[in-house]
Amino acid sequence: MNKVTPLALLLLLLGCAPSAADTQPTDVAPSGSSARAAAVVALGGSGAIGPAGSHLAAGLSDEARVAFDRADVIVAGKLEGARIQSILEVDPPIYVHAFDIVVDRRLSGGETPVRFHATLTSRDLPNAFEDAKPVLVAVRRVQSTLPNASETFEATWVSPGSTELEASLARTRSVLPDGLRWSVAQVPASKPIQWQNDYGDGVFRLTLSNDGPVAIELPGLVQQDGAVQWTSAVSVRDDAGRELRPRRAPKSGASPVVLQPGASIATIVDVKPFGIERPAGGSRYYYSFGLGDLRTSSFFYYTHELHGPQMGANP
């Protein structure tokens, strides 16, 4: 049975450390011979997000650099069935592109289907993309669980295939092994109010699973006295691009977590303490949850009447 370890980031902001019992891992190997025999996956270090696009190839626009830097997943492949799905009649118009992405190789992030549907919205691209040409695609992966579980992919940038860009991504981003899964679930509201918190109250359950056949050592995630130190590894980014990362450095003597085959560990993150930039009366706000180069997004449906008084100040 998987164990959920409640780790509200509100505790961190208040300066209260969770107890060891609150962060107890499930099926995590102790340091030692089993850790040395595990496959080593660099979830930390190179995967850290720096200034937008600071390490990417020259010649990219600022918008492209930001898109690749903030992507949950980056893939190389081709598009099929590319078309303009709809046009939003505003000034200037917003073009909604739709296509299938056929993946040749993954350049950053967790495992994806070999073929998946995606959309892209833009004010600057009035013509459909071309099919069958090599492309690099920055993707936002959105998982929602309320009222039903779903996963959608939103392309945030499509660039022509480029060996130079691929090489620069390889220097700064990590390709995680198949079977390592990082998922996000919206936690149902403890006191449901119809039309106000049907999608929860900004609390998310983050789960790291090893669906592969071998144990995996996770240098970006450590344990201390048997407790997983999530606050030294998890980062949160909002739609405005703010890095909501109230990190606490792990204590000395911490050791990497080793996740056994078939095992999973989880934690809880509450985004309300971070506040919202430019809050509306009612709107979806998206957050990308990261563990090194593993990133997955979800959304918080914010209603000002209910959630406004609960929100913290903007960092």
N, C-alpha and C positions, 0 to 999 in steps of 0.2 A: 504494500500500500504506500502510495506517495505521501509524503508529509509536507504540508504547507507551513512555511516559517514566516509568521507575521512580522514584517519589517516596515512599518510606516515611516516614510522619510520625515514626517512631522516630528518624530522623536529625535531625529538627527538635528533638525533645525532648532529644537528646544534644548539641544545639548544632552539628551538622554540616550545612553547607549542601550541597545537591546541586550537582554540576557543571553547566556549561552543556550538556554532552552529554547529561546525564540528563534535561533538560527541553526538548530541541529540538522545536519544533512541526513539524507537517506541514501544508503548504499554508496557511501563515499569511502574510499580506501584510505587507511592511514599512510603517512609518509613512510618510506622505506623501500624494500625490494619491489613491492607491487607498484609503487609509484615509478620506480626506475624502469620497469618493464612496460609501462603504458606508452601509448602513442602520445607524443608531445604536440600540443596545439597552442600556438601563440595567440591567445585572446587579448593580451595586453600589449603594451609597448608600441609596436608599429601601427596598431589599430587606433591609437588615440587620435581624436579629431583636433586639428590645429586650426589656424586661420584659414578661411575658405579658399580651397584650391591652392594652398601655398606650395604644395609639392608636385602639382600636376604639370603636364607638358605645356610648353609655350604655345601661343597661338589660340588658346581657348578664350572665349569671352568670359567676362566676370560671372554672367548668369550660368554658363556651363560649368565653370569651376565650382560655384556654390552647389549646383545640382549634384555633381559627382562627389563632392566632399560630404554632402549630407545624405547620400543615398543609403537606403537599407541594404540594397543588393545592387551589384553592377555585373552585367553579363555582356558577353560578345556573342553575336549570332546574326540573325536576319529577321526581317519582318515579313509576314504574310497576311493578305487580306486587308492591307492598309487602306483606310478611307476616312473621309470626314463624316463622322457619325451625326453631328448636329452643329448648329451655329446659334449661339446665344445672341439675340438681337439687342445688344447694348452698344454704346459708343465709346471706344471701337469694339467691333464684334469679338466674341470669344469663340474660337474654333475648337471643337471637341473631336480629337482624333481617336480612332480605335484600330487595333491591329492585334495579331497574334505574334508573340516573340518566340522564335525557335532558337533555343540556346545551343551554341557550340561549346562554350566554356564559361565557367563562372570566374569572375575576376575579384570579387569581394563579397563577403557575407555568407549567409547560410544557404543550405540546399534549396533549390527551386524545382518545380516540374521542368521537364525538358522542353515543354511547350506550354505557354500560358497566355491568356488574354489580358490586354492592358489598354488603358486609355491615357491620353495626354491632352491637357488643355493649354491653349496659347492664344494670345492676341496677335502674334507676329507670324504665324504659319498658316496662311490661307489655303495652301495646297497640300494634298495628301502626300505622305511619304511614299517612297518607291519600294516595292517588294523585292526580295531576294538579294539585296545588296548588303555587304558586310557592314554591321553597325555595332557601336558600343552604346548600351542603354543604362542610364541611372534609373533605379526603380524604388518606389516606396511600397512596402508590403504592409497592407492594412488588415489586421485581424480584429473582428468584433464577435462577441458571443451573446449579446442581448439585442433583440429577444431570441434570435437564433444564431448559431455559429456560422460565420462566413469569412472568406479570405478574398481580398481583391488586390490587384496590382495596378499602381499608377506610375506610368513613366514620367519622370520629371525632366529628362533630357535624352535626345537621340543624336549621337555624333557618328559621322562616317567611320568605318573601321580604320584604326591607326595603330601601327606597331609602336610608335613613340608614346602615345597615350597609354597603351597597354603596359609598356615597360615602366612608365612612371607610376602607374597604379600598383604594379608588382612590387615596387620599392617601398611603398607606404601602406599597403593594405594586405590583409591576409585572406587566403581562401580556406575556409573551414572544411573539415572532412565530412563526407556524406554520413548521415546518421546523427549528427549533432544538431539538435533542434532547440530553438529559442522561441517560445510562444508567449502570447499576451492574451489575457482574458479580462473582460470587464466584470468587476465584482458587483453583484446585484445590491441595490440599496437596502439598508436594514429597515428603513421605513419608506416603502414605495408610495410615491405620489403621482398619480396618472398625469401625463403630459409634462411632467417636470423632471423626474429622474428615472424614466423608463430605461435609460442606458447606464444607470448607476450614478454614483456621486463622486466620480473622479478617482476611484480606487481600482487598481489593476493588480492582477495576479501574474507574475512573471515566472515561467517554468523553463528550466534547462534540462533537456533529456538526452540521453545517449541511446539511440536506437541502433547503434552499430554493434559489431561483433567483438570489439576489444575495448579495454578500459582506456580512457582519455584523461591525460593530465592537463589541467587548465591553469597555466602560470598566471593569468590575469585575475584569477579568483582563488583566494587563500582561505585557510581555516586556522583557527586559534583555539586550542583546547577543545577540539571537536565541533566548534561552531563556525559556520561559514560567514565570512566577513563581507557581506554583500555591499555595505556602504563604501568599501574601498575599491569597488569594481563597477557598479552599476551607474550609468549616466542616463540623463533624460534631456531630450531636446524638444522644444515646442515649435509650433508653426512659424513663429517669428524668428526662429533661428537661435534663440537664446539657449545656451548650455546650462541646464539646471542640474548642476553637479556638486552638491554639497558633500564632497568626498572626505572621508576620514582615513588617514593612513593606517595600514595594519600595524599591529604591535610587533615588536621583535620576536623572532621565534615562530612566526607564522609559516605554514607550509602549503604548497599548492594543493588544490582540491583534485582528487582523482575520481572521476565518475565511472562507475562500473557499467558493463553492458546491460541495457534494459532499465537502468536506474534513472531517476529524475529528482531534482531538488527545486524548491520554489520559494518565492518571497512575495511580499505585498508592498506596493508603492502607492502612496497617496499624493496626487499632484496638487491638491488644493492649497497647501502651504506656499507654493511658488507664485500664486496669483496668476492673473491673466492680463496680457497686454491688449488694450483696446477691447474691453468686454462689451458684448452686445446683450440685448434682452434675452435672446435665446439662440444659440448657435453651436455647431460642432467645432471643437478645438482638438487638433491632432497632436500627438506626442510620439516621438521615436525613442524607444527604450533600447539602450545599448549595453553590451557586455563585450568590450573590445570591438572587434569587427562583426560580431553578431548583433544585428539590429532588426527590430520589428516595430511597427507602428500600430496605434489604435486611437480611438477618439473618446473624448469626454463631452457629452451634450450638456452644456452649461446653460442654466436658466438663472437670470439675475435675481429674480424674486427669492428663489430657494438658496442658490449657492453663493450669491454675492456676499452675504454676511459671514460665510464660512471661509472665504478666500484670504490667503495671506498677502502681504505686500509684495510687489514685484521685486525680484532680487536685483 
